[in-house]
C-alpha cells in the first residue's frame, strides 16, 4: 500500500502571483534547487525536470494530468534516481492545490505513491522546504 506526502504553506500574495511562480520556469529554478522545468502546461503534455543533485546531472519527467489555472496542477512524476524501472508502477503523482485564505494564498503539495511512511515523511519535509522557497520568491 502506498503512502502520501503533504506540505502546506500560507503565502502573502494573490493566487495569480503564486500560480505564476508555480508555472514560470525561471521562477521555479529559484525555489526548486536550480531545477530547469520544461512543459507545454496543458493536460497530456510532458513535463521535464533537469538539474544536478549531489554533483550528478538528472532528468526527471512525467505528464501533466490536470491543469486548472490558479487552482490546481497535477502531474505524474518519475525520477531515474529512484533506482526503479521506468514503468507506470514507478510513477508518482504530484499535485499543487491553491486556495484563498483572506488576502493570502494557501498552497498544498501532495505526492502520492510513496513506497512507505518513511518515504512520505521524507518527501513531506522536502516539499515543506520547497514551499518555503516558493514563499520567499513570491513575497519579495
C-alpha positions in Angstrom: 0.0 0.0 0.0 1.4 3.4 -0.9 1.6 6.5 1.3 1.1 10.2 0.5 3.4 13.1 1.4 1.9 16.5 2.1 3.0 20.0 2.9 1.1 23.3 3.2 2.0 26.9 3.4 0.3 30.3 3.5 1.8 32.9 1.1 1.0 36.6 1.5 0.1 37.1 -2.2 -2.8 36.6 -4.5 -3.4 33.3 -6.3 -2.3 34.8 -9.7 1.1 35.6 -8.4 1.5 32.2 -6.8 0.3 30.4 -9.9 2.8 32.4 -12.0 5.6 31.2 -9.7 4.5 27.6 -10.0 4.4 27.6 -13.8 7.3 30.0 -14.8 10.5 28.1 -15.4 12.7 31.0 -14.3 10.9 31.4 -11.0 10.8 27.6 -10.5 14.5 27.4 -10.7 14.8 29.9 -7.9 13.0 27.7 -5.3 13.3 24.2 -6.7 17.1 23.9 -6.2 18.1 25.3 -9.6 15.9 22.7 -11.5 15.0 23.8 -15.0 11.4 22.8 -15.9 10.0 22.5 -19.4 6.4 21.9 -20.2 3.6 23.0 -22.5 1.4 23.4 -19.4 -1.6 21.6 -20.9 -3.2 18.3 -20.0 -1.3 15.5 -21.7 1.9 17.5 -22.3 5.2 16.2 -20.9 6.9 17.9 -18.0 10.7 17.5 -17.7 12.9 18.5 -14.7 16.7 18.9 -15.4 19.3 19.7 -12.9 22.1 18.5 -10.8 21.9 16.7 -7.4 25.0 15.9 -5.3 27.2 16.6 -8.3 25.2 14.3 -10.7 23.0 15.5 -13.5 19.5 14.3 -13.6 16.4 14.4 -15.9 13.1 13.5 -14.2 9.9 13.5 -16.2 6.1 13.0 -16.2 2.9 14.2 -17.8 0.5 17.0 -16.9 -2.6 15.2 -15.7 -4.7 18.2 -14.5 -4.2 21.9 -15.2 -6.7 24.4 -13.8 -5.0 27.9 -13.8 -5.0 29.5 -10.4 -6.3 26.4 -8.7 -4.6 23.0 -9.4 -1.7 21.5 -11.2 -1.2 17.7 -11.1 1.5 15.7 -12.9 2.8 12.3 -12.9 6.5 12.1 -11.8 9.3 9.7 -12.3 13.0 10.0 -11.3 15.7 7.6 -12.6 17.5 8.4 -9.3 14.8 6.4 -7.5 16.5 3.3 -8.9 13.2 2.0 -10.0 12.5 1.0 -13.6 10.7 3.5 -15.9 7.4 1.7 -15.9 3.9 3.0 -14.9 4.1 1.5 -11.4 7.2 3.6 -10.6 5.5 6.9 -11.3 4.0 9.1 -8.5 1.5 11.9 -8.8 2.4 15.4 -7.5 -0.4 18.0 -7.0 -0.2 21.7 -6.3 -3.5 23.0 -4.9 -4.2 26.7 -4.3 -6.9 28.2 -2.2 -7.7 31.7 -1.0 -7.3 32.5 2.7 -8.3 36.2 3.1 -5.7 38.1 1.2 -3.3 35.2 1.2 -3.0 32.0 -0.8 -2.8 28.6 0.8 -0.6 26.2 -1.2 -0.7 22.5 -0.6 1.6 20.0 -2.3 0.8 16.3 -2.2 2.8 13.5 -3.6 1.0 10.2 -3.8 2.6 6.8 -4.5 5.3 6.9 -1.8 6.6 3.4 -1.1 6.2 3.7 2.7 5.6 6.1 5.5 9.3 6.8 5.8 9.5 8.0 2.2 6.3 10.0 2.6 7.7 11.7 5.7 11.0 12.5 3.9 9.1 13.9 0.9 6.8 16.0 3.2 9.9 17.6 4.6 11.4 18.2 1.2 8.1 19.8 0.0 7.9 22.0 3.1 11.4 23.3 2.2 10.3 23.9 -1.4 7.2 25.7 -0.2 9.3 28.0 2.0 11.4 28.8 -1.1 8.3 29.4 -3.1 7.0 31.8 -0.5 10.3 33.7 -0.4 10.2 34.1 -4.2 6.6 35.2 -4.4 6.7 37.6 -1.4 9.9 39.5 -2.3 
